[in-house]
Amino acid sequence: MAMPPVLQNEGAWIAIGVSLVFVIAALVMHRVVVKILKDPPGDPSAGLTHPEEKRSHHE
């Protein structure tokens, strides 16, 4: 079975590869954003605190 003529071009494979990289990056970013939005604010498991919280503990 021969490949279609459009896939015999090297540029087509580069475009497909770049598109796949963008799709994978978008999926990873989506998972990160959903995880951040689902965590309650100030959750100690996140390892991040707001600057106001740091100031109030040190005064």
MDAnalysis code that builds the backbone (N, CA, C; Angstrom):
import MDAnalysis as mda
import numpy as np

u = mda.Universe.empty(177, n_residues=59, atom_resindex=np.repeat(np.arange(59), 3), trajectory=True)
u.add_TopologyAttr("name", ["N", "CA", "C"] * 59)
u.add_TopologyAttr("resid", np.arange(1, 60))
u.add_TopologyAttr("resname", ["MET", "ALA", "MET", "PRO", "PRO", "VAL", "LEU", "GLN", "ASN", "GLU", "GLY", "ALA", "TRP", "ILE", "ALA", "ILE", "GLY", "VAL", "SER", "LEU", "VAL", "PHE", "VAL", "ILE", "ALA", "ALA", "LEU", "VAL", "MET", "HIS", "ARG", "VAL", "VAL", "VAL", "LYS", "ILE", "LEU", "LYS", "ASP", "PRO", "PRO", "GLY", "ASP", "PRO", "SER", "ALA", "GLY", "LEU", "THR", "HIS", "PRO", "GLU", "GLU", "LYS", "ARG", "SER", "HIS", "HIS", "GLU"])
u.atoms.positions = np.array([
    [0.847, -1.177, 0.000],
    [0.000, 0.000, 0.000],
    [0.890, 1.237, 0.000],
    [0.733, 2.073, -0.976],
    [1.563, 3.273, -1.106],
    [0.979, 4.415, -0.285],
    [1.894, 5.288, 0.195],
    [1.452, 6.467, 0.931],
    [0.855, 7.483, -0.034],
    [-0.125, 8.250, 0.434],
    [-0.647, 9.318, -0.420],
    [0.461, 10.318, -0.758],
    [0.364, 10.981, -1.880],
    [1.429, 11.915, -2.290],
    [1.696, 13.026, -1.280],
    [0.671, 13.450, -0.546],
    [0.874, 14.532, 0.411],
    [1.789, 14.092, 1.560],
    [1.791, 12.797, 1.903],
    [2.631, 12.311, 2.994],
    [4.042, 11.943, 2.534],
    [4.298, 12.004, 1.266],
    [5.644, 11.716, 0.772],
    [6.545, 12.944, 0.871],
    [5.956, 14.073, 1.202],
    [6.707, 15.304, 1.335],
    [7.283, 15.393, 2.755],
    [8.565, 15.777, 2.871],
    [9.202, 15.881, 4.187],
    [8.531, 16.964, 5.033],
    [8.101, 18.040, 4.410],
    [7.446, 19.124, 5.143],
    [6.161, 18.686, 5.807],
    [5.468, 17.739, 5.202],
    [4.224, 17.240, 5.793],
    [4.512, 16.537, 7.118],
    [5.572, 15.749, 7.166],
    [5.919, 15.038, 8.390],
    [6.371, 16.009, 9.482],
    [7.064, 17.068, 9.082],
    [7.470, 18.089, 10.061],
    [6.221, 18.766, 10.636],
    [5.277, 19.111, 9.771],
    [4.041, 19.757, 10.232],
    [3.255, 18.834, 11.153],
    [3.185, 17.557, 10.825],
    [2.478, 16.598, 11.681],
    [3.174, 16.487, 13.030],
    [4.496, 16.433, 13.030],
    [5.250, 16.335, 14.285],
    [5.061, 17.563, 15.162],
    [5.137, 18.741, 14.558],
    [4.943, 19.974, 15.330],
    [3.521, 20.031, 15.873],
    [2.558, 19.631, 15.090],
    [1.166, 19.624, 15.544],
    [0.989, 18.676, 16.723],
    [1.606, 17.523, 16.671],
    [1.506, 16.573, 17.786],
    [2.140, 17.136, 19.053],
    [3.251, 17.837, 18.908],
    [3.892, 18.452, 20.075],
    [2.950, 19.475, 20.707],
    [2.293, 20.290, 19.885],
    [1.359, 21.274, 20.418],
    [0.166, 20.610, 21.092],
    [-0.337, 19.539, 20.536],
    [-1.475, 18.839, 21.137],
    [-1.071, 18.248, 22.486],
    [0.096, 17.645, 22.564],
    [0.569, 17.068, 23.830],
    [0.782, 18.167, 24.866],
    [1.389, 19.289, 24.455],
    [1.593, 20.407, 25.378],
    [0.256, 20.942, 25.882],
    [-0.737, 21.028, 25.011],
    [-2.058, 21.519, 25.413],
    [-2.706, 20.569, 26.421],
    [-2.573, 19.276, 26.209],
    [-3.151, 18.313, 27.144],
    [-2.484, 18.405, 28.515],
    [-1.166, 18.548, 28.533],
    [-0.445, 18.669, 29.805],
    [-0.859, 19.956, 30.517],
    [-0.922, 21.058, 29.778],
    [-1.319, 22.333, 30.383],
    [-2.756, 22.260, 30.909],
    [-3.633, 21.584, 30.189],
    [-5.020, 21.432, 30.639],
    [-5.079, 20.685, 31.956],
    [-4.318, 19.595, 32.054],
    [-4.317, 18.813, 33.296],
    [-3.790, 19.639, 34.464],
    [-2.742, 20.430, 34.228],
    [-2.171, 21.258, 35.298],
    [-3.172, 22.310, 35.747],
    [-3.819, 22.984, 34.808],
    [-4.778, 24.026, 35.163],
    [-5.959, 23.430, 35.908],
    [-6.472, 22.300, 35.461],
    [-7.599, 21.661, 36.149],
    [-7.191, 21.256, 37.560],
    [-5.985, 20.741, 37.726],
    [-5.519, 20.340, 39.056],
    [-5.406, 21.558, 39.965],
    [-4.887, 22.662, 39.452],
    [-4.752, 23.878, 40.256],
    [-6.131, 24.401, 40.645],
    [-7.064, 24.390, 39.713],
    [-8.390, 24.921, 40.013],
    [-9.186, 24.026, 40.959],
    [-8.918, 22.732, 40.971],
    [-9.646, 21.823, 41.859],
    [-9.115, 21.869, 43.282],
    [-7.834, 22.212, 43.481],
    [-7.265, 22.291, 44.825],
    [-7.857, 23.491, 45.549],
    [-8.198, 23.318, 46.833],
    [-8.702, 24.471, 47.581],
    [-7.582, 25.489, 47.806],
    [-7.926, 26.769, 47.916],
    [-6.890, 27.789, 48.130],
    [-6.172, 27.569, 49.456],
    [-4.872, 27.774, 49.460],
    [-4.094, 27.624, 50.684],
    [-3.865, 26.186, 51.079],
    [-4.048, 25.259, 50.176],
    [-3.836, 23.842, 50.467],
    [-2.352, 23.601, 50.703],
    [-1.965, 23.074, 51.874],
    [-0.533, 22.866, 52.149],
    [0.121, 21.841, 51.218],
    [-0.676, 20.949, 50.614],
    [-0.070, 19.964, 49.716],
    [0.467, 20.607, 48.455],
    [-0.034, 21.809, 48.117],
    [0.450, 22.500, 46.924],
    [1.856, 23.037, 47.138],
    [2.230, 23.310, 48.389],
    [3.571, 23.793, 48.681],
    [3.734, 25.277, 48.440],
    [2.674, 25.965, 48.096],
    [2.752, 27.398, 47.846],
    [1.808, 28.116, 48.800],
    [2.256, 29.259, 49.307],
    [1.402, 30.069, 50.159],
    [1.337, 31.470, 49.597],
    [0.310, 32.174, 49.968],
    [0.163, 33.548, 49.517],
    [1.095, 34.452, 50.324],
    [1.585, 35.531, 49.746],
    [2.477, 36.432, 50.485],
    [1.834, 36.974, 51.756],
    [0.523, 37.195, 51.774],
    [-0.146, 37.692, 52.962],
    [-0.035, 36.685, 54.105],
    [-0.119, 35.401, 53.755],
    [-0.016, 34.359, 54.792],
    [1.373, 34.334, 55.395],
    [2.398, 34.519, 54.585],
    [3.766, 34.508, 55.084],
    [3.977, 35.681, 56.028],
    [3.461, 36.870, 55.663],
    [3.647, 38.060, 56.484],
    [2.968, 37.909, 57.832],
    [1.773, 37.354, 57.846],
    [1.032, 37.264, 59.099],
    [1.687, 36.286, 60.075],
    [2.397, 35.281, 59.587],
    [3.042, 34.312, 60.471],
    [4.333, 34.849, 61.058],
    [4.972, 35.786, 60.380],
    [6.277, 36.285, 60.839],
    [6.154, 37.512, 61.716],
    [4.983, 38.114, 61.834],
    [4.857, 39.337, 62.632],
    [4.470, 39.037, 64.052],
])
